[in-house]
Amino acid sequence: MSIQTLGRCGAVVCLVVVMAGCMSSRTTSRLFNKCTWDRDSCLYEGSYEPDEEAYAEEEARRLNEAQTR
């Protein structure tokens, strides 16, 4: 490998590190969230306990509103 090639690789690595540092934690958490890439793995297929369904719907509504803000 020539010095020029090593210099280019180093510049690319530095750029990636700077870009990663500039990403917000929200963006980072969304990128590495398994539900972002495989939504089916996050869906619950079982039955609810009494009053749990209403709580789950209200919590989902609250989280959606918080995310849009």
Backbone hydrogen bonds, N-H to C=O, Kabsch-Sander energy under -0.5 kcal/mol:
donor,donor_aa,acceptor,acceptor_aa,energy
6,L,2,S,-2.1
7,G,3,I,-2.4
8,R,4,Q,-2.1
9,C,5,T,-2.4
10,G,6,L,-2.4
11,A,7,G,-2.1
12,V,8,R,-2.3
13,V,9,C,-2.4
14,C,10,G,-2.4
15,L,11,A,-2.3
16,V,12,V,-2.4
17,V,13,V,-2.3
18,V,14,C,-2.5
19,M,15,L,-2.6
20,A,16,V,-2.4
21,G,17,V,-2.1
22,C,18,V,-1.6
23,M,19,M,-1.0
28,T,24,S,-2.4
29,S,25,S,-2.8
30,R,26,R,-1.9
31,L,27,T,-2.3
32,F,28,T,-2.0
33,N,30,R,-0.6
36,T,33,N,-1.3
37,W,33,N,-0.9
38,D,34,K,-2.5
41,S,38,D,-1.4
42,C,39,R,-1.8
43,L,39,R,-0.5
43,L,40,D,-0.7
45,E,43,L,-0.5
52,E,49,E,-1.9
53,E,49,E,-0.7
55,Y,51,D,-1.4
56,A,52,E,-2.7
57,E,53,E,-2.3
58,E,54,A,-2.3
59,E,55,Y,-2.7
60,A,56,A,-2.3
61,R,57,E,-2.2
62,R,58,E,-2.4
63,L,59,E,-2.6
64,N,60,A,-2.4
65,E,61,R,-2.2
66,A,62,R,-2.4
67,Q,63,L,-2.1
68,T,64,N,-1.8
69,R,65,E,-1.3
